[in-house]
Amino acid sequence: MEYKFLIGGSDNDYYIVSYRDIMQMDNVTYCREFLQSDSKLLKWIYTHHFGVRMNRFVELPFKSVWNRFYLKNSFSHEDQLCILLFANYLQLERFGLVEFLRKRYPNARIVCFYQDIAATVKAFPPEKAKFEFDLVLSFDQRDCDQYGWVYYPLVYSMPEISDDPSIEKSDVYFVGKAKNRLNDIYGAYERLAAAGLKCDFHITGVAEQDRKYTDSIVYRDVMPYEENLKRINKTRCMLEIMQKGGHGYTLRYCEAIAQGKCLITNNPEIANAPFYSPERISVFGDVDAIDLQFVVNSPWKVDYNYIDKLSPVHLLEFLEKYFTT
């Protein structure tokens, strides 16, 4: 590749797994955190400058001074550079981050990649994104159609997973935030459990008074991504229930492909996916229509023959081709 890639990423565990294929490439710098510094004093000042408590009544000024500390790298200003920012960086745009980057790297191409639906990103108006960046990518086709962005699916690298004997095997595994789909999650659980299937359900973001089946569904604040991978490894079939308003192929598909697991989903668009086959993926409309026999007959391992196509290496190839043709 001729381009160098400076990625404003995230320290979230699943992004570290997803982008692992390119982490050690010589032409890539992946920044896990906004502020990359070994100075405890500098981190303390930064944390308090942006802290909710300090900004509760009046927002502290001069936050743009931190722009020079973001996205540290060893690339030359003469390099052909593509700066890829995750959507979490959009919260810094109101402090002039993109303008600062254009001055520091006048020849760079700056790209934003939405890896969640636009409605969940509150820090920046999505209709302004295409005017701020040289390219805006999104995994959600409907957001692309609405805002004039370019579609690109989520990326994923083959994870390294160790067996955890403390995790029991299950027939169906679900993990996710309740968001606007809690009733559907409960409905799916009721249908599967009533059929005698072993369910491993973990839900976050549920108020105490809204919790049901507390003896069998696990409610938690967060699940470490490594544990999520280990639970996928121990299940026969993964369950996806799309958040309302969501479109496209989510992280669940990446995980199913990487670990060779069958999937049941309420996303009708999956039938058009290049990795779809009815032997590996079962689509339902209402939760009462979940195909129980599909779960019972699902093997522990299947092969989608698709994991290489999810690699973030192809994302970099796509960006280089986009800006050179």
N, C-alpha and C positions, 0 to 999 in steps of 0.2 A: 504494500500500500504506500502511496505517496503522502497521504495525509497523516498528521499527528492528531490524536484525539484526547482532548481534555474533558473529562466527565465529572460534572457536578452531581454526584450520586447521593447515596444514603447509607447510613450505618445499619439500617434495618437488616436483620439476618437473612431474610429471603431475597433481598437485592444482592447481598454478598454471594449467596448461592447462585442466583440467576446470572450474574455477570462474571462468575469465576473464570470462564474460558478466556477472558481478555485481561484479567487482572495483572498478569505478568508479562504481557506483550510490551516490547520496547517502545512502540509508538503510542502507548496508551498510559495516561495517568488518571486513575480513578480516585476521586476525593470523597471520603466517607462522611466527613463532617464539614460544616461551614467554616468554622475556625480551626485551622490546623496549626497548633502551637504546643510546644512543650512547657511553655511558661504558665505556671499555676496562677500567677498574678494577672496575666493578660486574660486568661480564661475567666477568672473571677470578675474582672471588670466587664468583660463582654456579657457574661451571664446576667449581671445586675443591670447593665445598660438596656438589655432587651427583656428583662424580667417583668412578669405581669404585675408584681407588687409595686415596682418602681414606676410603672407606666399606667397605673390604675386610673388616676385622675387627669394627669397631663402627660402626654407622650414626650419622653425625653428627646431633645434634638441631637443633631450631629451623628446620626447612625450611619450616614454614608461614609464616615471615616474608616469603617471596617471593610469597605469594599476591597481595599488593597490587600487584606489578609486572606481573602477567599481564593480558592482554586489555585493553590500554590503548585508550581510545576517547574521543570527544568528545561522546557522547550525554548528554542530561540524564537525571537520575533520574526525571523526570516522563514521559519517553518510554515508549510501549508497546514493550517490549524483549523480543526473543527471543534467547537465547544458545545458539548451536549449537556443540557441541564435537565434534571428531573423536575417535576412540577413543584416539589417542595421548595425549590429556589425562587419560585414566583413571589413568595412573601418578602423577598429582598428587593424586588424590582421597584417598589415604591421609594426605595432609598437610592435609586439610580444605578443598580448593579449592571444592567445591560449596557447603559450608556458608558459606564466606566470601562467595561470590557472592550467595547468598540474603540475607545481611545487607546487603551493599552495594546490591543491586538487589532490594528486597523484592517488587516487582511483576512481576519478569521471569519468563518461562518459560524453563526450562533443558532443552535437548534434547541427547541423545547420538546420534551417527550412526556405526554400525559399517559401515565400507566394506571390511572383510575379515571372514572367518569368525571367530566368537567364539573358537574354539579357538586361534587364533594370537595373541590378545591376552592375555598372561600377567599383566598388571599389576593386573587387577581381576576378581573373580568375576562372571561374566556373570549369574548368578541374582540378584545384588543390584542390577543396573542399574535395573530398572524401579521400585525403591523409592527410588532416589537422584535420579532425573530425572522431569520432568513428562511426558516422552515419550522412548522409545528407538526409533530407526529402524535397520533393517538391510537390506542388499541381498540377504541370504540367507534365503529363505523357511523353510528348516528351522530356522534359529536363531530366527526369529520364532515359529514354532510351539512350539519347546521352551521359550523364555523369556518368551513373552507380549509380544513386541515388535511393532512395526508395520512392515510391509514398505514399502520405498521403493527403487527401482532406483538404480544409480549415475548420477551426472550427468556431463555432458560438454559442452564448448563447442567450436565449430569451431576447430581449431588453425591456426596460420600456419606453412606449411612451404615451405622453399626447396629447390630441387633440388640434390642433391649428386652431381656427375659421378663422384666417386671410388667411389660405391657401385654395384655391378653389379646388373643386373636379376636377379630370381629367380622361380622358379615358386611356391615355398612358403617362407614366412618364419615362424620360431618364435623367441620369446624368453621366458625365464622361469627361475625358480629351480627347481632339481631337486626339492626337497622330497621327497614320497613317490611321485613319478611318473617317476623317471629311466628305469626299464626301458621304460615306455610311450613316452617320448620317443625312446629309442634304436630301439624297434620301428618307430615311425612314420618315423624317418629311413631306416632300412634299406629299408622298403617303397617309399618315395618315390624314394630314390636308385637303387635297383635298377631302377626304371622309367625311368631316364634323366632324371628331373626335377632341375632346378637348385634345390638346397636352401640356404637361408640360415638356419642354426641357431646360436643363441647361448644358452648355458646358464650360470647362475651357481650357486654353492654346491655344486660338485662336488669332492670330494677327489681329489688327484692320482692315486691308485691306482684310482679308479673311472672315469677318463676313457677314452672310446673314440673312434675316428675323429678323432683330434686333427689330422689333416691337412685336415679339411673342416668339423668342428664347432668353433666358437669358444667357448672357456671363459674366463670373465672374472669379476671381482669384482662389477662393476656396469656397466650400460649407461646412459649419459646419455639422458634421455627424448627430447631433441631428435633424437639419432641414431636412436632407435627409430622416431620418426615418419618420418624420412627413409627408413628401410629399408622401412617399410610402403608408402611412396609408390612404391618401386621393385619391389614384388612383385606377382605375379598373384593370389596367394591366401594368406590367413593361416591358420595352424594354431593351434588351442587344444586343450590337453590339461588337463583339470580336475585340480586337486589332489584327492586322495581325501578325501571328506567335504565337498567344496564343492558348493554348490547356488546357483542364481540366475544372473543375467546379469552377466558379468564385464567388466572394462575392455576385453578384446579385442573385445567386441561394439560398444562405444562407438567404438573406433578404426576398426573395419571400416565402421561406418555413416558416420562423419565423412569417411573417405577413400575411400569407395565401393569397398571390396574384398570379394571373395567370401571365405567362411570355411568351414573344415572343423573340426568339433568333436566331442568325445565326450560332450557334454552333451545327453542326450535331452530335457531340459526345454525346450530352445530351440524345439522344434516348437510350443510353446504361446505363444511370444513374439509380441507384436503386430507386430514387424518381420520375422518369419520368412517366408521363401519358399524352396522347394526349388531354385529357380534361383540363389539367392544364398548359401544355407547348406546344406552337406552334413553330415549327422550319421552318425557311425560308432559301433559298439560296441567291438569289438576293433580294434587298429591294423591287423591283417591285412585288415580289411574296408574300409579307406579307399578311397573311390571315385577311382581314378586318372584316369578320364575326366572327372570333374567338374573336376579341376585343369587338365587339358589344355584343356578347353573354356571355362574361366573367362575372361571378358573382363577387360581391365585396369581398367575402371571400371564400376561398377554404381550404381544410385540406389535407396536404401532409402526415400527420402521420409520420413525420421524424425528427422533431426538436430535439428530445432527442439524436438522433444518431449523430448530429453535435456537441454535447457538447465537450469542451476541456478536460473534465474528461476522455473521451475515448482516447484522445491523450496520456495522462499520463499513462493510462493502457497499451496502445500499447507499449510505450517506456519501461515500466517496464518488460513487457513480452518479448520484443525483447532482453533485456540485461540479462535476467535470464533463457532463454531457449536455 
